[in-house]
Amino acid sequence: MKRKSLEHFNCSWAQAAEAVGDKWSIMIIRDAFYGVKTFSAFVKSIGIAKNILTQRLEHLQKHEIIEKRPVGLGSSRFEYCLTEKGFALFPAIIALGQWGDKWIFGEGKEPLIVVDMESKQPLEQVSVKASDGRKLSLRDITFVAGEGASENTQKTADEISKFW
Amino acid sequence: MKRKSLEHFNCSWAQAAEAVGDKWSIMIIRDAFYGVKTFSAFVKSIGIAKNILTQRLEHLQKHEIIEKRPVGLGSSRFEYCLTEKGFALFPAIIALGQWGDKWIFGEGKEPLIVVDMESKQPLEQVSVKASDGRKLSLRDITFVAGEGASENTQKTADEISKFW
């Protein structure tokens, strides 16, 4: 039997992938960043089938990334808003968009530019840094077991450290 | 007819989601970051069905994120390596893992810690910054049409600017 779910992985990427690792979820989160809140506005913006949108919104609610709340006191209409956990995807989503800007559309051909509200200038490229501020590439990092490592994760960390 | 593909979206998030927005692709890229290269090593590490792995590797090759190459001169065995475009996902993938560390496992319960090879210390949290280095939150940014904006994207940018 092969895995269909990543839920039991002792791994932050697996868990994050299980929570937001599908294209419709990424589009819903993008739209929530734009300010989209209602079911019909998501349908219009993404062009997604209603049953898929319902399923994806439920999934994002289960993972506490989106919350459903009445539009106003006593209203029977609902809106879908990012939770604090959903807001916290901000750096990952911006980094993903910058990757698409550069590697899919190319410099000077970006469809939409994210700008700082104050200066109206494009953002700095999101980058990975050491605790002392040095910019790092994939070749400058390695992985060690954390406090929450299972036996298997410990083994993976040991293998990686021998390999790198 | 509702959309099934995001390929025709004039949007970097849609294009990025189409390229890497599924959980198996995220796991394959994670593994490539660890140093995994062969088909059998991906199967073992992810516990993925071989037909899904084949399909996902082909998809990542089509999007030029992974390349397949002979293990050595004249070898009939192959390995799967990140291209420069694949390497460039580094900030997005690190940000996603840090999100999982904090919001799924929680501080002090991380399975695996990414450390800087030089200091052996955990990385800084990936963050979004203005061009002058100010740290920004979602509330500090907005979106403007870029050089590559379609008519629709231009409309979206106008709507967002009124909303924000």
Boltz contact constraints between the chains, C-beta under 6 A:
constraints:
  - contact:
      token1: [A, 2]
      token2: [B, 49]
      max_distance: 6.0
  - contact:
      token1: [A, 3]
      token2: [B, 47]
      max_distance: 6.0
  - contact:
      token1: [A, 6]
      token2: [B, 23]
      max_distance: 6.0
  - contact:
      token1: [A, 10]
      token2: [B, 111]
      max_distance: 6.0
  - contact:
      token1: [A, 11]
      token2: [B, 111]
      max_distance: 6.0
  - contact:
      token1: [A, 12]
      token2: [B, 97]
      max_distance: 6.0
  - contact:
      token1: [A, 12]
      token2: [B, 100]
      max_distance: 6.0
  - contact:
      token1: [A, 12]
      token2: [B, 101]
      max_distance: 6.0
  - contact:
      token1: [A, 13]
      token2: [B, 30]
      max_distance: 6.0
  - contact:
      token1: [A, 13]
      token2: [B, 97]
      max_distance: 6.0
  - contact:
      token1: [A, 15]
      token2: [B, 100]
      max_distance: 6.0
  - contact:
      token1: [A, 15]
      token2: [B, 104]
      max_distance: 6.0
  - contact:
      token1: [A, 16]
      token2: [B, 96]
      max_distance: 6.0
  - contact:
      token1: [A, 16]
      token2: [B, 99]
      max_distance: 6.0
  - contact:
      token1: [A, 16]
      token2: [B, 100]
      max_distance: 6.0
  - contact:
      token1: [A, 17]
      token2: [B, 23]
      max_distance: 6.0
  - contact:
      token1: [A, 17]
      token2: [B, 26]
      max_distance: 6.0
  - contact:
      token1: [A, 21]
      token2: [B, 23]
      max_distance: 6.0
  - contact:
      token1: [A, 21]
      token2: [B, 26]
      max_distance: 6.0
  - contact:
      token1: [A, 22]
      token2: [B, 22]
      max_distance: 6.0
  - contact:
      token1: [A, 23]
      token2: [B, 6]
      max_distance: 6.0
  - contact:
      token1: [A, 23]
      token2: [B, 17]
      max_distance: 6.0
  - contact:
      token1: [A, 23]
      token2: [B, 21]
      max_distance: 6.0
  - contact:
      token1: [A, 26]
      token2: [B, 17]
      max_distance: 6.0
  - contact:
      token1: [A, 26]
      token2: [B, 21]
      max_distance: 6.0
  - contact:
      token1: [A, 30]
      token2: [B, 13]
      max_distance: 6.0
  - contact:
      token1: [A, 34]
      token2: [B, 160]
      max_distance: 6.0
  - contact:
      token1: [A, 35]
      token2: [B, 163]
      max_distance: 6.0
  - contact:
      token1: [A, 47]
      token2: [B, 3]
      max_distance: 6.0
  - contact:
      token1: [A, 49]
      token2: [B, 2]
      max_distance: 6.0
  - contact:
      token1: [A, 85]
      token2: [B, 103]
      max_distance: 6.0
  - contact:
      token1: [A, 87]
      token2: [B, 138]
      max_distance: 6.0
  - contact:
      token1: [A, 88]
      token2: [B, 99]
      max_distance: 6.0
  - contact:
      token1: [A, 88]
      token2: [B, 103]
      max_distance: 6.0
  - contact:
      token1: [A, 89]
      token2: [B, 99]
      max_distance: 6.0
  - contact:
      token1: [A, 90]
      token2: [B, 138]
      max_distance: 6.0
  - contact:
      token1: [A, 91]
      token2: [B, 95]
      max_distance: 6.0
  - contact:
      token1: [A, 91]
      token2: [B, 126]
      max_distance: 6.0
  - contact:
      token1: [A, 91]
      token2: [B, 127]
      max_distance: 6.0
  - contact:
      token1: [A, 91]
      token2: [B, 128]
      max_distance: 6.0
  - contact:
      token1: [A, 92]
      token2: [B, 92]
      max_distance: 6.0
  - contact:
      token1: [A, 92]
      token2: [B, 95]
      max_distance: 6.0
  - contact:
      token1: [A, 92]
      token2: [B, 96]
      max_distance: 6.0
  - contact:
      token1: [A, 92]
      token2: [B, 99]
      max_distance: 6.0
  - contact:
      token1: [A, 94]
      token2: [B, 128]
      max_distance: 6.0
  - contact:
      token1: [A, 95]
      token2: [B, 91]
      max_distance: 6.0
  - contact:
      token1: [A, 95]
      token2: [B, 92]
      max_distance: 6.0
  - contact:
      token1: [A, 95]
      token2: [B, 95]
      max_distance: 6.0
  - contact:
      token1: [A, 96]
      token2: [B, 16]
      max_distance: 6.0
  - contact:
      token1: [A, 96]
      token2: [B, 92]
      max_distance: 6.0
  - contact:
      token1: [A, 97]
      token2: [B, 12]
      max_distance: 6.0
  - contact:
      token1: [A, 97]
      token2: [B, 13]
      max_distance: 6.0
  - contact:
      token1: [A, 99]
      token2: [B, 16]
      max_distance: 6.0
  - contact:
      token1: [A, 99]
      token2: [B, 88]
      max_distance: 6.0
  - contact:
      token1: [A, 99]
      token2: [B, 89]
      max_distance: 6.0
  - contact:
      token1: [A, 99]
      token2: [B, 92]
      max_distance: 6.0
  - contact:
      token1: [A, 100]
      token2: [B, 12]
      max_distance: 6.0
  - contact:
      token1: [A, 100]
      token2: [B, 15]
      max_distance: 6.0
  - contact:
      token1: [A, 100]
      token2: [B, 16]
      max_distance: 6.0
  - contact:
      token1: [A, 101]
      token2: [B, 12]
      max_distance: 6.0
  - contact:
      token1: [A, 103]
      token2: [B, 85]
      max_distance: 6.0
  - contact:
      token1: [A, 103]
      token2: [B, 88]
      max_distance: 6.0
  - contact:
      token1: [A, 104]
      token2: [B, 15]
      max_distance: 6.0
  - contact:
      token1: [A, 105]
      token2: [B, 148]
      max_distance: 6.0
  - contact:
      token1: [A, 108]
      token2: [B, 147]
      max_distance: 6.0
  - contact:
      token1: [A, 109]
      token2: [B, 147]
      max_distance: 6.0
  - contact:
      token1: [A, 109]
      token2: [B, 148]
      max_distance: 6.0
  - contact:
      token1: [A, 110]
      token2: [B, 146]
      max_distance: 6.0
  - contact:
      token1: [A, 110]
      token2: [B, 148]
      max_distance: 6.0
  - contact:
      token1: [A, 111]
      token2: [B, 10]
      max_distance: 6.0
  - contact:
      token1: [A, 111]
      token2: [B, 11]
      max_distance: 6.0
  - contact:
      token1: [A, 111]
      token2: [B, 146]
      max_distance: 6.0
  - contact:
      token1: [A, 111]
      token2: [B, 148]
      max_distance: 6.0
  - contact:
      token1: [A, 111]
      token2: [B, 149]
      max_distance: 6.0
  - contact:
      token1: [A, 111]
      token2: [B, 153]
      max_distance: 6.0
  - contact:
      token1: [A, 112]
      token2: [B, 143]
      max_distance: 6.0
  - contact:
      token1: [A, 112]
      token2: [B, 146]
      max_distance: 6.0
  - contact:
      token1: [A, 112]
      token2: [B, 153]
      max_distance: 6.0
  - contact:
      token1: [A, 113]
      token2: [B, 144]
      max_distance: 6.0
  - contact:
      token1: [A, 113]
      token2: [B, 146]
      max_distance: 6.0
  - contact:
      token1: [A, 114]
      token2: [B, 141]
      max_distance: 6.0
  - contact:
      token1: [A, 114]
      token2: [B, 143]
      max_distance: 6.0
  - contact:
      token1: [A, 115]
      token2: [B, 142]
      max_distance: 6.0
  - contact:
      token1: [A, 115]
      token2: [B, 144]
      max_distance: 6.0
  - contact:
      token1: [A, 116]
      token2: [B, 130]
      max_distance: 6.0
  - contact:
      token1: [A, 117]
      token2: [B, 140]
      max_distance: 6.0
  - contact:
      token1: [A, 117]
      token2: [B, 142]
      max_distance: 6.0
  - contact:
      token1: [A, 121]
      token2: [B, 131]
      max_distance: 6.0
  - contact:
      token1: [A, 124]
      token2: [B, 129]
      max_distance: 6.0
  - contact:
      token1: [A, 124]
      token2: [B, 131]
      max_distance: 6.0
  - contact:
      token1: [A, 126]
      token2: [B, 91]
      max_distance: 6.0
  - contact:
      token1: [A, 127]
      token2: [B, 91]
      max_distance: 6.0
  - contact:
      token1: [A, 128]
      token2: [B, 91]
      max_distance: 6.0
  - contact:
      token1: [A, 128]
      token2: [B, 94]
      max_distance: 6.0
  - contact:
      token1: [A, 129]
      token2: [B, 124]
      max_distance: 6.0
  - contact:
      token1: [A, 130]
      token2: [B, 116]
      max_distance: 6.0
  - contact:
      token1: [A, 131]
      token2: [B, 121]
      max_distance: 6.0
  - contact:
      token1: [A, 131]
      token2: [B, 124]
      max_distance: 6.0
  - contact:
      token1: [A, 138]
      token2: [B, 87]
      max_distance: 6.0
  - contact:
      token1: [A, 138]
      token2: [B, 90]
      max_distance: 6.0
  - contact:
      token1: [A, 140]
      token2: [B, 117]
      max_distance: 6.0
  - contact:
      token1: [A, 141]
      token2: [B, 114]
      max_distance: 6.0
  - contact:
      token1: [A, 142]
      token2: [B, 115]
      max_distance: 6.0
  - contact:
      token1: [A, 142]
      token2: [B, 117]
      max_distance: 6.0
  - contact:
      token1: [A, 143]
      token2: [B, 112]
      max_distance: 6.0
  - contact:
      token1: [A, 143]
      token2: [B, 114]
      max_distance: 6.0
  - contact:
      token1: [A, 144]
      token2: [B, 113]
      max_distance: 6.0
  - contact:
      token1: [A, 144]
      token2: [B, 115]
      max_distance: 6.0
  - contact:
      token1: [A, 146]
      token2: [B, 110]
      max_distance: 6.0
  - contact:
      token1: [A, 146]
      token2: [B, 111]
      max_distance: 6.0
  - contact:
      token1: [A, 146]
      token2: [B, 112]
      max_distance: 6.0
  - contact:
      token1: [A, 146]
      token2: [B, 113]
      max_distance: 6.0
  - contact:
      token1: [A, 147]
      token2: [B, 108]
      max_distance: 6.0
  - contact:
      token1: [A, 147]
      token2: [B, 109]
      max_distance: 6.0
  - contact:
      token1: [A, 148]
      token2: [B, 105]
      max_distance: 6.0
  - contact:
      token1: [A, 148]
      token2: [B, 109]
      max_distance: 6.0
  - contact:
      token1: [A, 148]
      token2: [B, 110]
      max_distance: 6.0
  - contact:
      token1: [A, 148]
      token2: [B, 111]
      max_distance: 6.0
  - contact:
      token1: [A, 149]
      token2: [B, 111]
      max_distance: 6.0
  - contact:
      token1: [A, 153]
      token2: [B, 111]
      max_distance: 6.0
  - contact:
      token1: [A, 153]
      token2: [B, 112]
      max_distance: 6.0
  - contact:
      token1: [A, 160]
      token2: [B, 34]
      max_distance: 6.0
  - contact:
      token1: [A, 163]
      token2: [B, 35]
      max_distance: 6.0
